[in-house]
Amino acid sequence: MKPFVYVTRRLPEPALQSLLQVCEVEIWDHDVPPPYEVMVEKVVDKEALLCLLTDCIDAGLMDAAPRLKVISQCAVGYDNIDVGAATARGIPVGNTPGVLTDATADFAFALLMAAARRIGEAIDYVRQGCWQTWGLTLLLGQSVYGATLGIVGLGRIGQALARRASGFDMRILYYDTTRQPEVESELGIEYRPLEDLLRESDFVSLHVGLTDETQGLMDRRKFALMKPTAILVNTSRGPVVDPEALYDALHEGQIAYAALDVTDPEPLPADHQLLTLPNLIVAPHIASATVTSRNLMAARAVQNLAAGLRGERLPYCVNPEVYG
Ligand code: GLV
């Protein structure tokens, strides 16, 4: 008999087909995530769980699933999963790094450009019938070419953003908890302590995972260090930025603009105070949303899940200590 697996959302067809070859599948066939209580019920008889970043996978859920052999997340970030609890229960957790790096870096750069050149406002201006003439001072934005970019978090996506920014002759600074001298010389980028990076940068782009250390990293004190002309881009996780501090910084002109793909809370309610600001653009967490990238992510998630079911080491495992 094939192992029985719970999948918390519809998968791209090719990934679903390969999943069906190795297991029997129950899918939450809706556009919004399954409620926690539903997941608790559904995992009772399952040997594997394929989940998304919108699912809360905590110790309680794992305890409801005595047969669970693997948790396979279809995303690179996994702050929704209590990895410590999984390790303590001997359950490997997989994620999907690498295959969304370029899509995400492309999108971070697209947000940077959109904020710098006020593309959202420009589109609204035309659609609302405001366009009367060519104007010398109409919708003035900020130069990207030659400006200083501060990258916070020099992982795969941060590095991929640096490569894009080099093409615009940007001066590139980075902050990370560990310095990476080889990457510095390869990419022609300079290390700065975070506070110096914030003081010097025209654009600040966040590329850290969400952890206890990075939660609220961008707080009032940090915004106060930034240039009044600075633009913040966030494609990492919403809670890395304190939303009230961001509102005040944008409202009071402490920084000029923000472009977010991730928010706190997520989804951001349409009546949230952030959405009253003219100097903010928000996308609905779609940085990795290309057909290629999402197909590859789902394929990688299936690959991890299948390995876990066979009792093999997951090719992309976030808690390798589970094997030690
Ligand atoms: C998306 O945010 C991901 O973590 O893959």
Residues whose N, C-alpha, C, O or C-beta is under 5 A from the ligand:
A	BS01	GLV	A75 V76 G77 S236
